[in-house]
Amino acid sequence: MKIVKLLTLLFVLFLYATQSLAVVFFYRVDYRPFTRISANNPPGFNAWGTNDDLLRHVEGASLGGSNPTSPASEQSAFISTTSDLNQAISLGETITISGIEGLGRLPFYIYEIRPTDNFYSVERSFRYYEQQTGDTEIYNQMLAAFGDQREYAAYLHIPIAQIHRVIRYNYNAERNRYEVAQTVDNEDYVDAPTGPNPGPYPRIPASGPAAYLPPDILCTISLNNSSSMSRFFTRSLSEPVDYVTTMKNRKRCHIMMEEMSGISDLLLD
């Protein structure tokens, strides 16, 4: 009986240890297939530049898409990911809400990523900045607009070895919805018991937001707020502007972190 109890205890401890070492994955929506991501130099996801002002990154002021000719020192040093798969999927669906005339709704890709200590929680960082600076109103406003996105900003680079798999979503016109079309495991993925940085990103922004607007008219969506994104599209497309102009304005918004492709490439060429 004692042996049975001992074996049971060891089994429970083994299960607990196994669960403790389980890798937690983050997600990124992108319109570039894996072949393009792996062809980057270095392979994987790369930030636009070296500006590590996290507040500017979240509001979209330092994104390369807003001004591609800016020097690297003025462009974001972060790559957006989210800990919430549903948020990533919702953004992919919402971005293509209007489709492109003659092409229909384009596919999008969800990248499943193993985080490491260069991944920082935006919410945790903003709470820290709020405590250090006393700018309660600024950071509360930003978190009210972006908090449900569960964003983790990766500093500078996400190596190809941290991409676990890629899920392609295609639009099913008959069912009027996006569906999983293909799931591809990355042969170069390296498994390891890593996780995001438990602390805030250490650099405190020098000042408040440069382009902050109330959430109901906010263009600079951090990553995956589908309800705010829907309001942006509804507002933009109901105004006397064409779709190309809308997408050019949308390019400032916080989604296409690296080279614009998919929808933006087709519209802005």
C-alpha positions as CSV (number, residue, x, y, z in Angstrom):
1,M,0.0,0.0,0.0
2,K,2.8,2.4,0.9
3,I,4.5,1.6,-2.5
4,V,1.2,2.4,-4.3
5,K,0.8,5.7,-2.5
6,L,4.5,6.6,-3.2
7,L,4.0,5.8,-6.9
8,T,0.8,7.9,-7.0
9,L,2.6,10.8,-5.4
10,L,5.5,10.6,-7.8
11,F,3.1,10.5,-10.8
12,V,1.2,13.6,-9.5
13,L,4.5,15.4,-9.1
14,F,5.6,14.4,-12.6
15,L,2.3,15.8,-14.1
16,Y,2.7,19.0,-12.1
17,A,6.3,19.4,-13.3
18,T,5.4,18.7,-16.9
19,Q,2.6,21.3,-16.8
20,S,4.9,23.8,-15.2
21,L,7.4,23.4,-18.1
22,A,4.7,23.7,-20.8
23,V,5.4,26.4,-23.3
24,V,2.8,29.2,-23.6
25,F,2.5,30.5,-27.1
26,F,1.7,34.0,-28.3
27,Y,0.1,34.9,-31.7
28,R,0.6,37.4,-34.5
29,V,-1.6,38.0,-37.4
30,D,0.1,38.9,-40.7
31,Y,-0.7,38.9,-44.4
32,R,2.7,37.5,-45.5
33,P,3.1,33.8,-45.9
34,F,5.8,31.9,-44.1
35,T,8.1,31.9,-47.2
36,R,8.4,35.7,-46.9
37,I,8.9,35.7,-43.2
38,S,11.7,33.1,-43.5
39,A,13.3,35.1,-46.3
40,N,13.8,38.1,-44.1
41,N,17.3,39.1,-43.0
42,P,17.6,37.8,-40.4
43,P,14.8,35.2,-40.8
44,G,11.8,35.8,-38.7
45,F,10.0,39.0,-37.7
46,N,12.0,42.2,-37.5
47,A,11.1,45.6,-36.1
48,W,11.0,48.7,-38.3
49,G,13.7,50.5,-36.4
50,T,15.3,51.2,-33.0
51,N,12.9,53.6,-31.3
52,D,12.0,51.8,-28.1
53,D,9.4,54.3,-26.9
54,L,6.6,51.8,-26.1
55,L,3.9,54.5,-25.9
56,R,4.8,55.7,-29.4
57,H,4.7,52.2,-30.6
58,V,1.2,51.4,-29.2
59,E,-0.4,54.6,-30.5
60,G,1.2,54.0,-33.9
61,A,3.3,57.2,-34.1
62,S,6.6,55.3,-34.6
63,L,5.4,52.6,-36.9
64,G,7.3,52.3,-40.2
65,G,4.0,52.2,-42.1
66,S,3.2,55.8,-41.0
67,N,6.3,57.2,-42.5
68,P,8.6,54.6,-44.2
69,T,11.2,57.2,-45.1
70,S,11.9,58.1,-41.4
71,P,15.3,57.1,-40.0
72,A,15.5,53.9,-38.0
73,S,15.9,55.9,-34.8
74,E,12.4,57.2,-35.2
75,Q,10.7,53.9,-36.1
76,S,9.4,51.3,-33.7
77,A,11.8,48.8,-32.1
78,F,8.9,46.5,-31.3
79,I,6.9,43.7,-33.0
80,S,3.3,43.2,-31.8
81,T,2.0,39.9,-30.6
82,T,-0.9,38.9,-28.4
83,S,-1.5,36.3,-25.8
84,D,-5.1,35.9,-27.0
85,L,-5.6,33.7,-30.1
86,N,-9.2,34.9,-30.6
87,Q,-8.0,38.6,-30.7
88,A,-5.5,37.7,-33.4
89,I,-8.2,35.9,-35.5
90,S,-10.7,38.7,-35.0
91,L,-8.3,41.3,-36.3
92,G,-7.4,39.2,-39.3
93,E,-11.1,38.9,-40.1
94,T,-11.9,42.5,-39.5
95,I,-9.0,43.9,-41.6
96,T,-10.5,42.3,-44.7
97,I,-14.0,43.3,-43.9
98,S,-14.4,45.2,-47.1
99,G,-12.3,43.0,-49.3
100,I,-10.7,44.3,-52.5
101,E,-12.7,44.8,-55.7
102,G,-12.1,42.0,-58.1
103,L,-10.1,40.0,-55.6
104,G,-12.5,39.3,-52.8
105,R,-11.2,38.8,-49.3
106,L,-7.6,37.8,-49.0
107,P,-6.2,35.1,-46.8
108,F,-4.4,35.9,-43.5
109,Y,-1.9,34.0,-41.4
110,I,-1.8,33.4,-37.7
111,Y,1.8,32.8,-36.4
112,E,2.1,30.8,-33.2
113,I,5.2,32.0,-31.4
114,R,7.2,30.9,-28.4
115,P,7.9,34.0,-26.4
116,T,11.3,34.8,-24.7
117,D,12.5,37.5,-22.3
118,N,12.4,40.2,-25.0
119,F,8.6,40.0,-25.0
120,Y,7.0,42.7,-22.7
121,S,3.4,43.1,-21.6
122,V,2.1,46.4,-22.7
123,E,-0.4,46.5,-19.8
124,R,2.3,45.7,-17.2
125,S,4.6,48.3,-18.7
126,F,2.0,51.0,-18.8
127,R,1.0,50.3,-15.2
128,Y,4.6,50.7,-14.2
129,Y,5.0,54.0,-16.2
130,E,1.9,55.3,-14.5
131,Q,3.3,54.6,-11.1
132,Q,6.7,56.1,-11.9
133,T,5.4,59.3,-13.7
134,G,2.0,59.9,-12.1
135,D,0.5,60.3,-15.5
136,T,-2.6,58.4,-14.5
137,E,-5.0,59.9,-17.1
138,I,-2.7,59.2,-20.0
139,Y,-2.1,55.5,-19.3
140,N,-5.6,54.8,-18.1
141,Q,-6.9,56.2,-21.4
142,M,-4.4,54.1,-23.4
143,L,-5.3,50.9,-21.4
144,A,-9.0,51.6,-21.8
145,A,-8.5,51.7,-25.6
146,F,-5.9,48.9,-25.9
147,G,-6.0,46.7,-22.7
148,D,-8.3,44.0,-24.1
149,Q,-5.8,43.3,-26.9
150,R,-3.4,41.5,-24.5
151,E,-0.5,42.8,-26.4
152,Y,3.1,41.7,-25.8
153,A,5.6,43.8,-27.6
154,A,8.7,41.9,-28.8
155,Y,11.9,44.0,-28.8
156,L,13.7,44.1,-32.2
157,H,13.4,40.5,-33.4
158,I,11.5,37.2,-33.3
159,P,13.8,34.5,-34.7
160,I,12.4,31.9,-37.1
161,A,13.3,29.2,-34.5
162,Q,10.6,30.7,-32.2
163,I,7.8,30.3,-34.8
164,H,6.0,27.0,-33.8
165,R,3.5,26.9,-36.6
166,V,1.6,29.0,-39.1
167,I,-2.2,28.8,-39.6
168,R,-3.7,30.0,-42.9
169,Y,-7.3,31.4,-42.9
170,N,-9.2,31.5,-46.2
171,Y,-12.6,33.2,-46.7
172,N,-15.5,30.9,-47.4
173,A,-18.0,32.9,-49.4
174,E,-20.7,30.3,-49.1
175,R,-20.6,30.3,-45.4
176,N,-19.7,34.0,-45.2
177,R,-16.8,33.5,-42.8
178,Y,-13.1,32.7,-42.5
179,E,-12.0,29.2,-41.9
180,V,-8.7,27.4,-41.3
181,A,-7.4,26.3,-44.6
182,Q,-3.9,25.0,-43.7
183,T,-1.7,24.5,-40.7
184,V,2.0,24.1,-41.3
185,D,4.5,23.2,-38.6
186,N,7.9,25.1,-38.8
187,E,10.6,22.5,-39.4
188,D,13.2,25.0,-38.0
189,Y,11.3,25.5,-34.7
190,V,13.3,24.9,-31.6
191,D,11.4,23.8,-28.5
192,A,12.5,25.3,-25.2
193,P,10.9,26.2,-21.8
194,T,10.9,30.0,-22.3
195,G,8.4,32.7,-21.5
196,P,7.9,36.4,-21.7
197,N,9.7,38.9,-19.5
198,P,7.9,39.1,-16.2
199,G,8.7,42.8,-15.8
200,P,7.8,46.0,-17.6
201,Y,9.9,47.4,-20.5
202,P,12.4,49.5,-18.5
203,R,12.5,52.6,-20.6
204,I,9.9,55.2,-19.4
205,P,8.4,57.3,-22.3
206,A,9.7,60.9,-22.1
207,S,6.2,62.4,-22.7
208,G,2.6,61.7,-23.3
209,P,1.0,60.4,-26.5
210,A,1.7,62.3,-29.7
211,A,-1.4,61.3,-31.6
212,Y,-3.8,60.0,-29.1
213,L,-7.5,60.3,-30.0
214,P,-10.6,59.0,-28.1
215,P,-11.3,55.3,-28.7
216,D,-14.4,56.0,-30.8
217,I,-12.4,57.6,-33.6
218,L,-9.0,56.0,-32.9
219,C,-7.1,54.9,-36.0
220,T,-4.0,53.8,-34.2
221,I,-5.2,50.4,-33.1
222,S,-2.4,48.6,-31.2
223,L,-3.0,45.1,-32.4
224,N,-6.3,43.3,-32.1
225,N,-9.3,45.4,-30.9
226,S,-11.8,44.2,-33.4
227,S,-14.7,46.4,-32.1
228,S,-12.6,49.5,-32.3
229,M,-11.3,48.4,-35.7
230,S,-14.9,47.9,-36.9
231,R,-15.8,51.4,-35.8
232,F,-12.8,52.8,-37.7
233,F,-13.8,51.1,-40.9
234,T,-17.4,52.1,-40.5
235,R,-16.5,55.7,-39.9
236,S,-13.9,55.8,-42.7
237,L,-16.0,54.1,-45.4
238,S,-19.1,56.2,-44.6
239,E,-17.1,59.4,-45.2
240,P,-16.6,60.8,-48.8
241,V,-13.2,59.0,-49.3
242,D,-12.4,56.1,-51.5
243,Y,-11.1,52.8,-50.2
244,V,-7.5,53.3,-51.3
245,T,-7.4,56.6,-49.3
246,T,-8.9,54.7,-46.3
247,M,-6.3,52.1,-46.5
248,K,-3.5,54.7,-46.8
249,N,-4.8,56.2,-43.6
250,R,-5.2,52.8,-42.1
251,K,-1.5,52.1,-42.7
252,R,-0.7,54.2,-39.6
253,C,-2.7,51.8,-37.6
254,H,-1.0,49.3,-35.4
255,I,-1.0,46.0,-37.3
256,M,1.4,45.8,-40.2
257,M,4.7,46.0,-38.2
258,E,7.1,45.0,-40.9
259,E,6.9,45.1,-44.7
260,M,3.4,45.9,-45.8
261,S,1.9,43.1,-47.9
262,G,-1.3,41.4,-48.8
263,I,-4.0,44.1,-48.8
264,S,-1.7,47.1,-48.4
265,D,0.7,45.9,-51.2
266,L,-2.2,45.5,-53.6
267,L,-3.8,48.8,-52.8
268,L,-0.8,51.0,-52.5
269,D,1.5,49.9,-55.3
